[in-house]
Amino acid sequence: MITVSNLHKSYGKKSVLSDVSLAFPTGRVTSLIGPNGAGKSTLLMMMARLLEPSSGYVSLDGRKISEMRTSEYAHHVATLRQSPGFNLRLTVEELISFGRFPYSRGSLTIEDRRVIDEAINFLALESLRHDYLDELSGGQRQMAFLAMTIAQQTDVLLLDEPLNNLDMKHAVQIMQALRRLCDEQGRTVILVIHDINFAANYSDYIVALKNGALSFSGTSAQVVTATNLSELYDLDFEIIRNERGCLCNYFNLSGVRG
Amino acid sequence: MSQAVKIWTMLLLILLLALVFLLIGSGLDFDYLIPKRFMRLVTIVLGSVCLAVSSIVFQTIVGNRILSPSIMGYEAVYLLWQALLLLVMGTNGLMMLGVSGNFIVSIMLMLVYSWALHRLLLPRCKSDVFMLLLFGLVLTMVIGTVTQFIQLRISPGEFSVFQGLSYTSFNRSNPETVWYGVLAVATVLWVSRKTLPVLDVMALGREQSMSLGINHAKYVKLYLALIAILVAVSTSLIGPTAFMGVFIANIAYALAGSSKHKVTLPIGCAVSIAIFLIAQIFVEHVFNYKTSVSILVNLVCGIYFLALTVRTRGIT
């Protein structure tokens, strides 16, 4: 389980995250939501060890992550940020095999190849296997990067806005894949996400941040309420629930508040 | 064409070029002409390997394809040091320090410059390539101007010695420098041979490579140090190379068709050796030393580079 304790991050005098303490449940999908500049990505980056906290600490199964080696941490936690934009001349398969780097340092074993095949099958990327990344669409490339992260075989996956710039179909595919990772393989998935409807429908838990502080957190069913969301985003919300899920409508209600 | 076939073809081409270079119009003079040429051949191979490897590795760790060590001012620093040496100690200075002394001091200097870049410049423009490029160009210009200022203070004799240092050429190397170079390059290649997969992962960027368990800061330091040594060798052997590193790296990427370093590095070396050999053969036998290698290479590579940019849109 990942827990954060009294986490604080500031740049100079500007504080972007102050005194956040949380425990992320194991084997569940947790979404970090909140307006721009709320500190969601900052929190995620500190959990990924890509950013040093100003004070406080993050621990994994009771151990402080700052005391673990980078190479060891990569066996437990995988992070996916927005995929780099520059022209990488690599095939999908070559990219996914980087996911095995923490284990084999570049020379693949039979076991590694099996895991790579598994990741490819899991996301149904077989037809793209030998295609070059720079010739794929944004959605396909994001799937390839996700497959790399899956091949890393970590208990915890951290994703920073995995749906950015994707069309609805790819967004649904990615979210369904994350759901299955959690339900079928028991992995813990923590993601920063802007689309409140994806967050509400696909995640077990929701953590909302605003102005660098915790706004509310809890199971999706509990915390997705018109009052909570209106408070968080300064927008009027209407929550429509039926047996197929819930829809958070914030279009053309009475508009922006305050 | 598979990667192996490509590499073997290029190897064959280089062997052929090397034979042409050694034997053309030599009258099979094994006593004087051919040993002399052999020395130049070793210089070319060594300088080319340094240039190609340092450029490609540098581009990987800074994550873009328009920078090279020489653009970031490494060579300017080397020239400044040589000019200072001439100013303070005169031509005797170069003598006193000796070939090995100068070589070792140059490597130290490059290491210090590398460290300064790493500590001062890279953290400030983390992801901003254009800022880095601008800084590099301005630094190169400032250091170059200081060097020019020093040139005005030195005597004409010393000036001509300096002129010899500031153009790309394969004729100035002496055996001692070459053997030191071979030693240094062999060490660098030996140290880095196991870390090619690390480089492949580092091409994904700082954050992704850290997520894959690479101690990014440590490897950046290591590679910058190795690059410093390679640049010191290439600059003391063949002089400043300006934009050639960028040309060679990009031609190598285009030919390789893969971003894996086990493919791009050998192809880069092969491309660089082939280009320099062809240029040197032309300079010696067609233009009769009336033009220089750097002019020829910049002309040909420049045109190819332009064509490449237009055709594939977006080298960065």
Interface residues (C-beta under 8 A of the other chain):
Chain A: A48 R49 L50 R69 T70 S71 E72 Y73 A74 H75 V77 A78 T79 L80 R81 P84 F86 N87 L88 R89 L90 E94 F98 G99 F101 P102 R105 G106 S107 T149 Q152
Chain B: G63 N64 R65 L196 P197 V198 D200 V201 A203 L204 G205 E207 Q208 M210 S211 L212 G213 I214 N215 H216 Y253 A256 G257 S258 S259 K260 G314 T316
